[in-house]
Amino acid sequence: MLAFVVVSHGSFARGIVDSSYMIFGKQDKVQTVTFQLDEEPSVLTEKLMAAVDRFDADDQVLFMVDLWGGSPFNAASRIVAEHTDRMGLVTGLNLPMLIEAYTVRDKPIDDVIAHLEETGKIGIKHLNLLKEDEEDEPL
């Protein structure tokens, strides 16, 4: 089973994981790591390593990070670069992406990453309400 480390600036990671549990139920092998305003990047790296150490040595690990290029991304990418055989990283974390990750965690990590890239994009939609004088256009 694929293990997840959900990483963010501030408490976003904890909140989104809690929300995912409300919708999908509690999940095994999910760790959250938050990077707080008063922390140094070296502390973040230590927290990420501690999260990975909670998993089995042969688990595949997917880091799900809030933002490309930020400190959480940079720290996690260095860890992934040392373990490319069993780790991966995606950014742009959102709730539909995380919930979908739970449904495909039995698949190989490369397949999961490709699938989540698409799911993350699909999760962004807008509500387009018709005004009183407008009609639906046929598909």
BADORO-162993 format. One record per residue: residue in one letter; residue number from 1; y, z, x of N, C-alpha, C in turn. Coordinates in steps of 0.05 Angstrom, whole numbers. Atoms other than C-alpha are relative to their C-alpha. Layout:
// residues N
<rec 'A' NUM <Y Z X> <Y Z X> <Y Z X>>
...
END
This chain:
// residues 139
<rec 'M' 1 <-24 0 17> <0 0 0> <25 0 18>>
<rec 'L' 2 <-25 2 -15> <69 -18 25> <17 25 -4>>
<rec 'A' 3 <-17 -23 1> <114 41 41> <29 -9 2>>
<rec 'F' 4 <-28 8 1> <189 40 29> <17 22 12>>
<rec 'V' 5 <-22 -17 -8> <248 71 65> <25 -12 -12>>
<rec 'V' 6 <-24 9 14> <309 65 20> <24 13 14>>
<rec 'V' 7 <-21 -9 -18> <372 71 62> <28 -8 -10>>
<rec 'S' 8 <-27 7 9> <446 74 45> <22 16 14>>
<rec 'H' 9 <-24 -15 -6> <516 95 62> <3 21 -23>>
<rec 'G' 10 <-3 -20 21> <527 161 24> <-26 4 -15>>
<rec 'S' 11 <24 -9 15> <479 185 -30> <-12 -21 -18>>
<rec 'F' 12 <10 22 17> <466 117 -62> <-30 -2 0>>
<rec 'A' 13 <30 3 -2> <394 115 -37> <-14 20 -17>>
<rec 'R' 14 <13 -21 17> <376 181 -70> <4 -7 -29>>
<rec 'G' 15 <-6 6 28> <409 160 -135> <-16 -23 -10>>
<rec 'I' 16 <15 24 10> <376 92 -140> <-30 6 -1>>
<rec 'V' 17 <29 -7 1> <307 120 -123> <-5 18 -25>>
<rec 'D' 18 <3 -16 23> <316 174 -176> <1 -17 -26>>
<rec 'S' 19 <-2 17 23> <337 121 -226> <-25 -17 -3>>
<rec 'S' 20 <24 17 1> <277 78 -208> <-24 17 -11>>
<rec 'Y' 21 <21 -18 9> <231 138 -221> <2 4 -30>>
<rec 'M' 22 <-4 -3 29> <262 147 -290> <-11 -24 -16>>
<rec 'I' 23 <9 25 13> <244 75 -307> <-29 -6 5>>
<rec 'F' 24 <26 9 -8> <180 63 -269> <-20 22 5>>
<rec 'G' 25 <17 -22 -7> <152 132 -255> <1 6 30>>
<rec 'K' 26 <0 -9 -27> <146 172 -191> <-19 -18 17>>
<rec 'Q' 27 <15 17 -18> <120 131 -132> <-7 14 26>>
<rec 'D' 28 <9 -10 -26> <81 149 -70> <13 -17 22>>
<rec 'K' 29 <-9 14 -24> <105 130 0> <28 -13 -3>>
<rec 'V' 30 <-28 8 2> <179 124 -16> <17 23 13>>
<rec 'Q' 31 <-18 -19 -13> <229 159 30> <29 -10 -3>>
<rec 'T' 32 <-28 7 0> <304 160 24> <14 11 25>>
<rec 'V' 33 <-17 -8 -23> <353 163 82> <29 -7 -7>>
<rec 'T' 34 <-28 4 5> <427 172 73> <16 4 25>>
<rec 'F' 35 <-19 -1 -23> <482 161 124> <26 12 -10>>
<rec 'Q' 36 <-23 -14 10> <537 211 112> <25 -4 17>>
<rec 'L' 37 <-25 6 -13> <610 205 130> <4 15 27>>
<rec 'D' 38 <-4 -17 -24> <608 260 183> <-23 -3 21>>
<rec 'E' 39 <23 3 -18> <544 235 218> <5 -22 20>>
<rec 'E' 40 <0 20 -21> <537 197 282> <-24 -20 -4>>
<rec 'P' 41 <22 19 3> <493 134 283> <-26 10 13>>
<rec 'S' 42 <25 -10 -13> <444 170 330> <-15 18 -19>>
<rec 'V' 43 <13 -18 20> <430 221 275> <-14 -18 -21>>
<rec 'L' 44 <13 18 19> <416 164 227> <-26 -11 11>>
<rec 'T' 45 <25 10 -12> <365 134 275> <-22 22 -1>>
<rec 'E' 46 <19 -22 1> <331 202 280> <-11 4 -28>>
<rec 'K' 47 <8 -3 28> <329 207 204> <-19 -22 -9>>
<rec 'L' 48 <17 22 6> <299 138 198> <-28 3 13>>
<rec 'M' 49 <26 -4 -13> <245 153 249> <-16 22 -13>>
<rec 'A' 50 <14 -22 14> <228 218 213> <-11 -10 -26>>
<rec 'A' 51 <10 11 25> <221 180 148> <-25 -17 5>>
<rec 'V' 52 <23 17 -7> <174 129 180> <-24 17 8>>
<rec 'D' 53 <21 -17 -9> <134 185 211> <-15 14 -23>>
<rec 'R' 54 <14 -11 24> <117 211 141> <-21 -18 -11>>
<rec 'F' 55 <20 19 9> <76 149 129> <-24 0 19>>
<rec 'D' 56 <23 4 -17> <7 132 157> <8 -20 22>>
<rec 'A' 57 <-6 17 -23> <9 98 225> <-6 -30 -5>>
<rec 'D' 58 <7 28 5> <-22 34 197> <14 -11 -26>>
<rec 'D' 59 <-14 10 23> <23 29 135> <20 -22 8>>
<rec 'Q' 60 <-22 19 -2> <68 -31 128> <24 13 -12>>
<rec 'V' 61 <-24 -14 8> <139 -6 120> <22 -21 -5>>
<rec 'L' 62 <-23 17 6> <196 -41 85> <25 17 -3>>
<rec 'F' 63 <-26 -13 2> <267 -17 96> <16 -15 -21>>
<rec 'M' 64 <-17 12 20> <310 -30 35> <27 12 3>>
<rec 'V' 65 <-25 -10 -9> <382 -24 57> <23 -10 -18>>
<rec 'D' 66 <-21 7 17> <447 -26 19> <17 -24 9>>
<rec 'L' 67 <-20 19 -9> <490 -71 63> <-7 -12 27>>
<rec 'W' 68 <5 14 -26> <480 -123 117> <22 7 19>>
<rec 'G' 69 <-19 -4 -21> <514 -105 182> <11 28 3>>
<rec 'G' 70 <-9 -28 -2> <529 -32 168> <-17 17 18>>
<rec 'S' 71 <15 -18 -18> <504 27 208> <-29 4 -10>>
<rec 'P' 72 <28 -2 8> <442 37 164> <-16 -25 6>>
<rec 'F' 73 <14 25 -7> <424 -37 173> <-5 -1 30>>
<rec 'N' 74 <3 2 -29> <436 -34 248> <-22 18 10>>
<rec 'A' 75 <20 -19 -10> <394 28 259> <-28 -8 -9>>
<rec 'A' 76 <26 8 10> <337 4 215> <-10 -26 13>>
<rec 'S' 77 <8 25 -13> <337 -66 246> <-10 4 28>>
<rec 'R' 78 <10 -6 -27> <327 -36 315> <-29 10 -2>>
<rec 'I' 79 <27 -10 3> <265 0 290> <-19 -22 -8>>
<rec 'V' 80 <17 23 9> <238 -62 255> <-5 -18 23>>
<rec 'A' 81 <4 18 -22> <249 -103 318> <-21 9 19>>
<rec 'E' 82 <21 -11 -17> <201 -57 355> <-27 0 -14>>
<rec 'H' 83 <25 -1 15> <148 -62 300> <-2 -24 -19>>
<rec 'T' 84 <-1 23 17> <152 -133 273> <-27 -6 -13>>
<rec 'D' 85 <27 5 11> <77 -133 260> <-5 15 -26>>
<rec 'R' 86 <6 -16 24> <82 -81 205> <25 9 -15>>
<rec 'M' 87 <-24 -8 13> <155 -72 186> <18 -23 -7>>
<rec 'G' 88 <-19 19 8> <209 -111 151> <25 13 -12>>
<rec 'L' 89 <-25 -11 10> <279 -103 123> <13 -20 -19>>
<rec 'V' 90 <-16 16 19> <318 -129 63> <25 16 -6>>
<rec 'T' 91 <-25 -13 7> <390 -115 45> <9 -9 -28>>
<rec 'G' 92 <-9 6 27> <430 -119 -19> <-15 16 -21>>
<rec 'L' 93 <16 -17 17> <390 -63 -50> <13 3 -28>>
<rec 'N' 94 <-8 -5 28> <395 -60 -126> <-24 10 -16>>
<rec 'L' 95 <21 -13 16> <355 -26 -181> <-22 -20 -8>>
<rec 'P' 96 <22 19 7> <318 -89 -206> <-18 -6 24>>
<rec 'M' 97 <15 6 -25> <298 -104 -134> <-20 22 7>>
<rec 'L' 98 <17 -23 -7> <271 -34 -122> <-23 3 -20>>
<rec 'I' 99 <21 -2 20> <232 -32 -187> <-21 -22 4>>
<rec 'E' 100 <18 23 -6> <203 -101 -172> <-17 5 24>>
<rec 'A' 101 <14 -6 -24> <183 -77 -103> <-25 17 -6>>
<rec 'Y' 102 <23 -17 8> <138 -24 -136> <-22 -17 -11>>
<rec 'T' 103 <21 16 14> <102 -78 -175> <-16 -18 19>>
<rec 'V' 104 <13 18 -18> <84 -120 -114> <-7 13 27>>
<rec 'R' 105 <4 -14 -25> <72 -67 -61> <-28 -3 11>>
<rec 'D' 106 <27 5 -9> <-1 -87 -56> <-3 -27 15>>
<rec 'K' 107 <0 26 -13> <18 -155 -26> <9 3 29>>
<rec 'P' 108 <-9 0 -28> <31 -173 47> <30 2 2>>
<rec 'I' 109 <-29 -6 -2> <100 -151 71> <17 -26 0>>
<rec 'D' 110 <-15 24 0> <124 -222 84> <3 -12 -28>>
<rec 'D' 111 <-1 10 28> <107 -243 13> <19 17 -17>>
<rec 'V' 112 <-17 -19 15> <141 -181 -15> <30 -6 6>>
<rec 'I' 113 <-28 5 -8> <205 -195 25> <11 -26 -14>>
<rec 'A' 114 <-8 25 12> <209 -267 0> <4 4 -30>>
<rec 'H' 115 <-2 -5 29> <197 -244 -72> <25 17 -6>>
<rec 'L' 116 <-22 -18 5> <249 -189 -68> <27 -14 4>>
<rec 'E' 117 <-25 15 -3> <303 -236 -42> <7 -15 -26>>
<rec 'E' 118 <-5 13 26> <295 -276 -106> <6 19 -22>>
<rec 'T' 119 <-4 -20 21> <290 -215 -150> <27 12 1>>
<rec 'G' 120 <-27 -11 -3> <353 -186 -121> <22 -18 -11>>
<rec 'K' 121 <-19 19 10> <391 -249 -138> <-1 -2 -31>>
<rec 'I' 122 <3 2 29> <363 -253 -208> <11 25 -15>>
<rec 'G' 123 <-10 -25 11> <384 -181 -220> <30 1 -5>>
<rec 'I' 124 <-29 1 4> <457 -201 -219> <6 -20 -22>>
<rec 'K' 125 <-6 16 23> <479 -227 -287> <26 9 -12>>
<rec 'H' 126 <-23 -9 15> <539 -225 -332> <-5 -3 -30>>
<rec 'L' 127 <2 1 29> <546 -213 -406> <21 -20 -10>>
<rec 'N' 128 <-18 21 10> <577 -274 -439> <0 1 -30>>
<rec 'L' 129 <-1 -2 29> <597 -257 -510> <17 -23 -12>>
<rec 'L' 130 <-15 21 14> <620 -311 -558> <23 12 -16>>
<rec 'K' 131 <-22 -8 17> <687 -305 -591> <-5 -10 -28>>
<rec 'E' 132 <6 6 28> <690 -310 -666> <1 -30 -7>>
<rec 'D' 133 <-2 28 6> <710 -384 -666> <-17 -18 17>>
<rec 'E' 134 <17 16 -17> <659 -406 -614> <-29 -2 -11>>
<rec 'E' 135 <28 3 8> <589 -432 -627> <-18 -1 24>>
<rec 'D' 136 <20 3 -22> <526 -428 -585> <-4 -29 5>>
<rec 'E' 137 <7 27 -8> <514 -490 -546> <-31 -2 2>>
<rec 'P' 138 <29 3 -2> <443 -517 -552> <-9 -2 29>>
<rec 'L' 139 <11 2 -27> <400 -511 -490> <-10 -27 7>>
END
